[in-house]
Amino acid sequence: MALTTAQPGRPTVVLVHGAFAESASWAGVIAILADDGYPTVAVANPLRSVRHDADYLRAVLTGIDGRSSWSATRTAGW
């Protein structure tokens, strides 16, 4: 899981990859968001099952400090 430094007053952006990708696929997006001062988390989605992955993501989201978090998904070829 990649994590950038939190900025006061900015929501944390949570990026979750889909199948045939990995958290590193968000590197370009993370760089842009970091330049704009947004703390960012790229979750290393384990891709085991819907339930397992949802539980894992829930645990990650629970551990994020701050007033809010956003999520996005990425699919292969996107």
Secondary structure, DSSP 4 states (H G I P E B T S, - for coil): -EEPPP-TTPPEEEEEE-TT--GGGGHHHHHHHHHTT--EEEE----S-HHHHHHHHHHHHHT--SS-EEEEEE-TT-
